[in-house]
C-alpha cells in the first residue's frame, strides 16, 4: 500500500493538467466521499452512469464484432465490467 490520497491526486490533475475534464471532478468527489474506494465502478455515482450506458456499450461491441471491426479495448473493458 502506497498510502496515496487518490482524491488529492485527481484534484492536482485538475489544477495542473491540460486534461481539465468534468470526469476528474467526479473522480475527485468519489474518492473524497470514500477514501477506501477500491474501484470507481462501485461508487454509487459512477455505478449509476455506467449501468445507464451499458446497453449502448453492448450494442456497439455487438455491431463491431458482427461487422468484423476490431474493438479490443471496448470488448476487454466490457468483460471487466461484467466481472463485477
C-alpha positions as CSV (number, residue, x, y, z in Angstrom):
1,X,0.0,0.0,0.0
2,X,1.5,3.3,-1.1
3,X,-1.0,5.4,1.0
4,X,-1.8,7.7,-1.9
5,X,-4.7,10.1,-1.5
6,X,-6.5,9.5,-4.8
7,X,-8.9,12.3,-4.2
8,X,-5.9,14.7,-3.9
9,X,-4.3,13.2,-7.0
10,X,-7.5,13.9,-9.0
11,X,-7.6,17.5,-7.6
12,X,-4.0,18.1,-8.6
13,X,-4.6,16.8,-12.1
14,X,-7.4,19.2,-12.5
15,X,-5.3,22.2,-11.5
16,X,-2.1,21.5,-13.4
17,X,-3.0,19.4,-16.4
18,X,-4.2,20.1,-19.9
19,X,-6.8,17.4,-19.3
20,X,-9.4,19.5,-17.4
21,X,-12.3,17.1,-17.8
22,X,-15.5,17.0,-15.9
23,X,-14.7,13.4,-15.3
24,X,-11.8,14.5,-13.0
25,X,-14.3,16.3,-10.8
26,X,-16.4,13.1,-10.4
27,X,-13.3,11.0,-9.7
28,X,-12.1,13.5,-7.0
29,X,-15.6,13.6,-5.4
30,X,-15.8,9.8,-5.4
31,X,-12.5,9.4,-3.6
32,X,-13.3,12.3,-1.3
33,X,-16.6,10.6,-0.3
34,X,-14.9,7.2,0.3
35,X,-11.0,7.3,0.6
36,X,-11.1,3.5,0.8
37,X,-12.9,3.1,-2.6
38,X,-11.3,0.1,-4.3
39,X,-12.8,0.7,-7.7
40,X,-14.7,3.6,-9.3
41,X,-17.3,1.2,-10.6
42,X,-18.6,0.6,-7.0
43,X,-19.1,4.3,-6.3
44,X,-22.8,5.0,-6.5
45,X,-22.5,7.9,-8.9
46,X,-20.2,6.0,-11.3
47,X,-22.2,2.8,-11.0
48,X,-25.4,4.7,-12.0
49,X,-23.7,6.3,-15.0
50,X,-22.1,3.0,-16.2
51,X,-25.3,1.0,-15.7
52,X,-27.3,3.6,-17.6
53,X,-24.9,3.4,-20.6
54,X,-24.2,-0.3,-20.5
55,X,-26.9,-1.2,-23.2
56,X,-25.3,1.2,-25.7
57,X,-21.9,-0.1,-24.9
58,X,-23.0,-3.7,-25.5
59,X,-24.7,-2.7,-28.8
60,X,-21.5,-1.0,-30.1
61,X,-19.4,-4.1,-29.2
62,X,-22.0,-6.4,-30.8
63,X,-22.1,-4.3,-34.0
64,X,-18.3,-4.2,-34.2
65,X,-18.0,-8.0,-33.8
66,X,-20.8,-8.7,-36.2
67,X,-19.2,-6.5,-38.8
68,X,-15.7,-7.7,-38.4
69,X,-14.4,-4.5,-36.8
70,X,-11.8,-4.9,-34.2
71,X,-12.6,-3.3,-30.8
72,X,-10.3,-5.0,-28.3
73,X,-10.4,-2.2,-25.8
74,X,-14.2,-2.0,-25.8
75,X,-14.5,-5.8,-25.6
76,X,-12.0,-6.1,-22.8
77,X,-13.5,-3.3,-20.7
78,X,-16.9,-4.8,-21.1
79,X,-15.7,-8.1,-20.0
80,X,-14.0,-6.5,-17.0
81,X,-17.3,-4.7,-16.2
82,X,-19.2,-7.9,-16.4
83,X,-17.0,-9.5,-13.7
84,X,-18.4,-7.0,-11.1
